Amino acid sequence: MRSISLGLAAAALLLTGCASMQSSGWQTLIDGGRGMDNFTTVGSANWRVEGDAIVADKRAGTDGLNFLATKNTYKDFHIRAEFWVSDDANSGLYLRCSDVRPMTDRTCHEANIFDKRPDPSYATGAIVWLAKAPQPVPKTGGQWNVMEVVAKGASMTVTLNGVQTAQSSEARDVGGVIGLQYAGGVVKFRKVEVKPL
Protein backbone atom coordinates (compact mmCIF):
# COMPACT_ATOMS: atom_id res chain seq x y z
CA MET A 1 0.00 0.00 0.00
CA ARG A 2 2.82 2.39 0.89
CA SER A 3 4.57 1.76 -2.45
CA ILE A 4 1.33 2.52 -4.32
CA SER A 5 0.95 5.81 -2.40
CA LEU A 6 4.55 6.78 -3.18
CA GLY A 7 3.99 5.91 -6.84
CA LEU A 8 0.86 8.08 -6.98
CA ALA A 9 2.69 10.95 -5.27
CA ALA A 10 5.55 10.69 -7.76
CA ALA A 11 3.10 10.65 -10.68
CA ALA A 12 1.32 13.72 -9.28
CA LEU A 13 4.65 15.58 -9.02
CA LEU A 14 5.55 14.59 -12.57
CA LEU A 15 2.19 15.84 -13.90
CA THR A 16 2.59 19.09 -11.97
CA GLY A 17 6.03 19.57 -13.55
CA CYS A 18 4.64 18.91 -17.04
CA ALA A 19 1.80 21.36 -16.47
CA SER A 20 4.20 24.11 -15.42
CA MET A 21 6.35 23.47 -18.53
CA GLN A 22 3.30 23.80 -20.77
CA SER A 23 2.11 26.97 -19.06
CA SER A 24 5.48 28.68 -19.38
CA GLY A 25 4.44 30.10 -22.77
CA TRP A 26 7.08 28.39 -24.91
CA GLN A 27 5.99 27.04 -28.31
CA THR A 28 8.10 24.21 -29.73
CA LEU A 29 8.64 24.65 -33.48
CA ILE A 30 11.28 21.92 -33.94
CA ASP A 31 11.89 18.99 -31.63
CA GLY A 32 14.36 16.51 -33.09
CA GLY A 33 13.00 15.45 -36.45
CA ARG A 34 9.51 16.80 -35.72
CA GLY A 35 8.22 20.22 -36.72
CA MET A 36 8.45 20.62 -40.51
CA ASP A 37 4.69 21.22 -40.51
CA ASN A 38 5.24 24.47 -38.54
CA PHE A 39 7.09 25.99 -41.52
CA THR A 40 6.68 26.91 -45.16
CA THR A 41 9.65 26.17 -47.42
CA VAL A 42 10.89 29.24 -49.29
CA GLY A 43 13.45 28.68 -52.06
CA SER A 44 15.18 25.52 -53.27
CA ALA A 45 17.08 24.16 -50.25
CA ASN A 46 16.61 20.42 -49.60
CA TRP A 47 15.23 20.70 -46.04
CA ARG A 48 14.44 17.25 -44.68
CA VAL A 49 14.37 15.15 -41.51
CA GLU A 50 17.62 13.29 -40.94
CA GLY A 51 18.26 11.50 -37.64
CA ASP A 52 17.19 13.74 -34.77
CA ALA A 53 17.30 17.05 -36.68
CA ILE A 54 15.95 19.00 -39.63
CA VAL A 55 18.77 19.36 -42.15
CA ALA A 56 19.70 21.14 -45.40
CA ASP A 57 22.93 20.70 -47.38
CA LYS A 58 22.05 21.65 -50.97
CA ARG A 59 20.09 24.17 -52.98
CA ALA A 60 19.16 24.25 -56.63
CA GLY A 61 19.97 27.93 -57.28
CA THR A 62 22.86 30.22 -56.42
CA ASP A 63 20.95 32.72 -54.30
CA GLY A 64 20.88 32.65 -50.49
CA LEU A 65 17.12 33.05 -50.28
CA ASN A 66 16.33 29.60 -48.90
CA PHE A 67 14.38 29.33 -45.68
CA LEU A 68 12.06 27.46 -43.44
CA ALA A 69 9.62 30.28 -42.62
CA THR A 70 7.22 30.01 -39.69
CA LYS A 71 3.53 29.88 -40.53
CA ASN A 72 2.83 32.21 -37.60
CA THR A 73 4.10 35.76 -37.13
CA TYR A 74 5.90 37.10 -34.06
CA LYS A 75 6.63 40.66 -32.91
CA ASP A 76 7.97 40.60 -29.35
CA PHE A 77 9.47 37.22 -28.52
CA HIS A 78 12.32 35.12 -27.13
CA ILE A 79 13.59 32.44 -29.53
CA ARG A 80 16.00 29.64 -28.65
CA ALA A 81 17.56 27.51 -31.41
CA GLU A 82 19.91 24.52 -31.10
CA PHE A 83 21.89 24.18 -34.32
CA TRP A 84 24.89 22.41 -35.85
CA VAL A 85 26.72 23.79 -38.89
CA SER A 86 29.75 22.76 -40.92
CA ASP A 87 32.76 25.10 -40.87
CA ASP A 88 31.79 26.55 -44.27
CA ALA A 89 28.07 27.00 -43.50
CA ASN A 90 26.10 30.16 -44.09
CA SER A 91 22.89 30.31 -42.05
CA GLY A 92 21.07 32.52 -39.61
CA LEU A 93 17.82 33.31 -37.84
CA TYR A 94 15.77 35.81 -39.85
CA LEU A 95 13.47 37.77 -37.56
CA ARG A 96 10.45 40.03 -37.92
CA CYS A 97 10.18 39.38 -41.64
CA SER A 98 7.12 41.45 -42.50
CA ASP A 99 7.93 41.17 -46.22
CA VAL A 100 8.80 37.66 -47.42
CA ARG A 101 9.04 38.41 -51.17
CA PRO A 102 11.96 38.35 -50.90
CA MET A 103 13.23 37.56 -47.39
CA THR A 104 16.60 39.31 -47.12
CA ASP A 105 18.81 40.77 -44.40
CA ARG A 106 17.30 44.14 -45.44
CA THR A 107 13.64 43.12 -45.13
CA CYS A 108 14.25 41.11 -41.93
CA HIS A 109 16.68 41.29 -39.03
CA GLU A 110 19.30 38.52 -39.22
CA ALA A 111 21.05 36.98 -36.24
CA ASN A 112 23.92 35.63 -38.30
CA ILE A 113 25.53 32.16 -38.33
CA PHE A 114 28.40 32.54 -40.80
CA ASP A 115 31.84 31.89 -39.23
CA LYS A 116 33.74 32.51 -42.47
CA ARG A 117 31.85 35.55 -43.74
CA PRO A 118 34.25 37.40 -46.10
CA ASP A 119 33.66 40.66 -44.21
CA PRO A 120 33.67 39.49 -40.58
CA SER A 121 31.99 42.67 -39.30
CA TYR A 122 28.59 40.98 -39.36
CA ALA A 123 29.66 37.34 -39.03
CA THR A 124 28.40 34.81 -36.47
CA GLY A 125 26.73 36.42 -33.47
CA ALA A 126 25.98 39.75 -35.18
CA ILE A 127 22.65 41.37 -36.02
CA VAL A 128 23.40 42.14 -39.66
CA TRP A 129 23.45 45.90 -40.37
CA LEU A 130 22.60 46.72 -36.72
CA ALA A 131 25.20 45.27 -34.32
CA LYS A 132 28.61 43.94 -35.30
CA ALA A 133 30.00 40.54 -34.37
CA PRO A 134 32.42 40.24 -31.48
CA GLN A 135 36.10 39.91 -32.38
CA PRO A 136 37.37 37.31 -32.66
CA VAL A 137 34.27 35.92 -34.36
CA PRO A 138 32.74 33.03 -32.37
CA LYS A 139 33.28 29.65 -34.03
CA THR A 140 30.24 27.40 -34.33
CA GLY A 141 31.32 24.91 -37.02
CA GLY A 142 31.38 21.20 -36.18
CA GLN A 143 29.54 21.41 -32.85
CA TRP A 144 26.08 21.87 -31.38
CA ASN A 145 25.35 25.46 -30.37
CA VAL A 146 22.51 27.44 -28.82
CA MET A 147 21.50 30.86 -30.16
CA GLU A 148 18.91 32.94 -28.36
CA VAL A 149 17.36 36.21 -29.47
CA VAL A 150 15.12 38.45 -27.39
CA ALA A 151 13.18 41.06 -29.37
CA LYS A 152 11.01 43.55 -27.52
CA GLY A 153 10.03 46.81 -29.13
CA ALA A 154 13.12 48.41 -30.68
CA SER A 155 15.44 46.28 -28.50
CA MET A 156 17.07 43.11 -29.85
CA THR A 157 19.72 41.00 -28.09
CA VAL A 158 21.59 37.94 -29.38
CA THR A 159 23.20 35.37 -27.08
CA LEU A 160 25.35 32.53 -28.41
CA ASN A 161 26.26 29.61 -26.16
CA GLY A 162 25.44 31.68 -23.08
CA VAL A 163 27.46 34.77 -24.10
CA GLN A 164 25.81 37.97 -25.33
CA THR A 165 27.25 38.75 -28.77
CA ALA A 166 25.09 41.62 -30.05
CA GLN A 167 22.55 44.17 -28.87
CA SER A 168 20.68 46.95 -30.62
CA SER A 169 18.03 49.46 -29.62
CA GLU A 170 17.27 50.28 -33.27
CA ALA A 171 15.36 47.18 -34.40
CA ARG A 172 12.22 47.69 -36.48
CA ASP A 173 9.25 47.33 -34.15
CA VAL A 174 7.12 45.18 -36.45
CA GLY A 175 5.76 41.67 -36.49
CA GLY A 176 6.64 39.05 -39.05
CA VAL A 177 7.64 35.47 -39.68
CA ILE A 178 10.84 33.85 -38.44
CA GLY A 179 13.06 32.19 -41.02
CA LEU A 180 15.75 29.54 -40.62
CA GLN A 181 18.21 30.24 -43.43
CA TYR A 182 20.17 27.88 -45.62
CA ALA A 183 22.80 29.50 -47.88
CA GLY A 184 25.65 26.97 -47.88
CA GLY A 185 27.46 24.11 -46.15
CA VAL A 186 25.53 21.77 -43.85
CA VAL A 187 22.91 23.22 -41.50
CA LYS A 188 20.97 21.28 -38.84
CA PHE A 189 18.36 22.43 -36.33
CA ARG A 190 17.33 19.99 -33.60
CA LYS A 191 15.37 22.24 -31.24
CA VAL A 192 13.68 25.57 -31.91
CA GLU A 193 11.38 27.15 -29.36
CA VAL A 194 9.75 30.58 -29.30
CA LYS A 195 8.00 32.42 -26.49
CA PRO A 196 5.84 35.43 -27.37
CA LEU A 197 6.46 38.31 -24.93
C-alpha positions as CSV (number, residue, x, y, z in Angstrom):
1,M,0.0,0.0,0.0
2,R,2.8,2.4,0.9
3,S,4.6,1.8,-2.5
4,I,1.3,2.5,-4.3
5,S,0.9,5.8,-2.4
6,L,4.6,6.8,-3.2
7,G,4.0,5.9,-6.8
8,L,0.9,8.1,-7.0
9,A,2.7,10.9,-5.3
10,A,5.6,10.7,-7.8
11,A,3.1,10.6,-10.7
12,A,1.3,13.7,-9.3
13,L,4.6,15.6,-9.0
14,L,5.5,14.6,-12.6
15,L,2.2,15.8,-13.9
16,T,2.6,19.1,-12.0
17,G,6.0,19.6,-13.5
18,C,4.6,18.9,-17.0
19,A,1.8,21.4,-16.5
20,S,4.2,24.1,-15.4
21,M,6.3,23.5,-18.5
22,Q,3.3,23.8,-20.8
23,S,2.1,27.0,-19.1
24,S,5.5,28.7,-19.4
25,G,4.4,30.1,-22.8
26,W,7.1,28.4,-24.9
27,Q,6.0,27.0,-28.3
28,T,8.1,24.2,-29.7
29,L,8.6,24.7,-33.5
30,I,11.3,21.9,-33.9
31,D,11.9,19.0,-31.6
32,G,14.4,16.5,-33.1
33,G,13.0,15.4,-36.4
34,R,9.5,16.8,-35.7
35,G,8.2,20.2,-36.7
36,M,8.5,20.6,-40.5
37,D,4.7,21.2,-40.5
38,N,5.2,24.5,-38.5
39,F,7.1,26.0,-41.5
40,T,6.7,26.9,-45.2
41,T,9.7,26.2,-47.4
42,V,10.9,29.2,-49.3
43,G,13.5,28.7,-52.1
44,S,15.2,25.5,-53.3
45,A,17.1,24.2,-50.2
46,N,16.6,20.4,-49.6
47,W,15.2,20.7,-46.0
48,R,14.4,17.2,-44.7
49,V,14.4,15.2,-41.5
50,E,17.6,13.3,-40.9
51,G,18.3,11.5,-37.6
52,D,17.2,13.7,-34.8
53,A,17.3,17.0,-36.7
54,I,16.0,19.0,-39.6
55,V,18.8,19.4,-42.2
56,A,19.7,21.1,-45.4
57,D,22.9,20.7,-47.4
58,K,22.0,21.6,-51.0
59,R,20.1,24.2,-53.0
60,A,19.2,24.3,-56.6
61,G,20.0,27.9,-57.3
62,T,22.9,30.2,-56.4
63,D,20.9,32.7,-54.3
64,G,20.9,32.6,-50.5
65,L,17.1,33.0,-50.3
66,N,16.3,29.6,-48.9
67,F,14.4,29.3,-45.7
68,L,12.1,27.5,-43.4
69,A,9.6,30.3,-42.6
70,T,7.2,30.0,-39.7
71,K,3.5,29.9,-40.5
72,N,2.8,32.2,-37.6
73,T,4.1,35.8,-37.1
74,Y,5.9,37.1,-34.1
75,K,6.6,40.7,-32.9
76,D,8.0,40.6,-29.3
77,F,9.5,37.2,-28.5
78,H,12.3,35.1,-27.1
79,I,13.6,32.4,-29.5
80,R,16.0,29.6,-28.7
81,A,17.6,27.5,-31.4
82,E,19.9,24.5,-31.1
83,F,21.9,24.2,-34.3
84,W,24.9,22.4,-35.9
85,V,26.7,23.8,-38.9
86,S,29.7,22.8,-40.9
87,D,32.8,25.1,-40.9
88,D,31.8,26.5,-44.3
89,A,28.1,27.0,-43.5
90,N,26.1,30.2,-44.1
91,S,22.9,30.3,-42.1
92,G,21.1,32.5,-39.6
93,L,17.8,33.3,-37.8
94,Y,15.8,35.8,-39.9
95,L,13.5,37.8,-37.6
96,R,10.5,40.0,-37.9
97,C,10.2,39.4,-41.6
98,S,7.1,41.4,-42.5
99,D,7.9,41.2,-46.2
100,V,8.8,37.7,-47.4
101,R,9.0,38.4,-51.2
102,P,12.0,38.3,-50.9
103,M,13.2,37.6,-47.4
104,T,16.6,39.3,-47.1
105,D,18.8,40.8,-44.4
106,R,17.3,44.1,-45.4
107,T,13.6,43.1,-45.1
108,C,14.3,41.1,-41.9
109,H,16.7,41.3,-39.0
110,E,19.3,38.5,-39.2
111,A,21.1,37.0,-36.2
112,N,23.9,35.6,-38.3
113,I,25.5,32.2,-38.3
114,F,28.4,32.5,-40.8
115,D,31.8,31.9,-39.2
116,K,33.7,32.5,-42.5
117,R,31.8,35.6,-43.7
118,P,34.2,37.4,-46.1
119,D,33.7,40.7,-44.2
120,P,33.7,39.5,-40.6
121,S,32.0,42.7,-39.3
122,Y,28.6,41.0,-39.4
123,A,29.7,37.3,-39.0
124,T,28.4,34.8,-36.5
125,G,26.7,36.4,-33.5
126,A,26.0,39.8,-35.2
127,I,22.7,41.4,-36.0
128,V,23.4,42.1,-39.7
129,W,23.5,45.9,-40.4
130,L,22.6,46.7,-36.7
131,A,25.2,45.3,-34.3
132,K,28.6,43.9,-35.3
133,A,30.0,40.5,-34.4
134,P,32.4,40.2,-31.5
135,Q,36.1,39.9,-32.4
136,P,37.4,37.3,-32.7
137,V,34.3,35.9,-34.4
138,P,32.7,33.0,-32.4
139,K,33.3,29.6,-34.0
140,T,30.2,27.4,-34.3
141,G,31.3,24.9,-37.0
142,G,31.4,21.2,-36.2
143,Q,29.5,21.4,-32.8
144,W,26.1,21.9,-31.4
145,N,25.3,25.5,-30.4
146,V,22.5,27.4,-28.8
147,M,21.5,30.9,-30.2
148,E,18.9,32.9,-28.4
149,V,17.4,36.2,-29.5
150,V,15.1,38.4,-27.4
151,A,13.2,41.1,-29.4
152,K,11.0,43.6,-27.5
153,G,10.0,46.8,-29.1
154,A,13.1,48.4,-30.7
155,S,15.4,46.3,-28.5
156,M,17.1,43.1,-29.8
157,T,19.7,41.0,-28.1
158,V,21.6,37.9,-29.4
159,T,23.2,35.4,-27.1
160,L,25.4,32.5,-28.4
161,N,26.3,29.6,-26.2
162,G,25.4,31.7,-23.1
163,V,27.5,34.8,-24.1
164,Q,25.8,38.0,-25.3
165,T,27.2,38.7,-28.8
166,A,25.1,41.6,-30.0
167,Q,22.6,44.2,-28.9
168,S,20.7,47.0,-30.6
169,S,18.0,49.5,-29.6
170,E,17.3,50.3,-33.3
171,A,15.4,47.2,-34.4
172,R,12.2,47.7,-36.5
173,D,9.2,47.3,-34.2
174,V,7.1,45.2,-36.5
175,G,5.8,41.7,-36.5
176,G,6.6,39.0,-39.0
177,V,7.6,35.5,-39.7
178,I,10.8,33.8,-38.4
179,G,13.1,32.2,-41.0
180,L,15.7,29.5,-40.6
181,Q,18.2,30.2,-43.4
182,Y,20.2,27.9,-45.6
183,A,22.8,29.5,-47.9
184,G,25.6,27.0,-47.9
185,G,27.5,24.1,-46.2
186,V,25.5,21.8,-43.8
187,V,22.9,23.2,-41.5
188,K,21.0,21.3,-38.8
189,F,18.4,22.4,-36.3
190,R,17.3,20.0,-33.6
191,K,15.4,22.2,-31.2
192,V,13.7,25.6,-31.9
193,E,11.4,27.2,-29.4
194,V,9.7,30.6,-29.3
195,K,8.0,32.4,-26.5
196,P,5.8,35.4,-27.4
197,L,6.5,38.3,-24.9
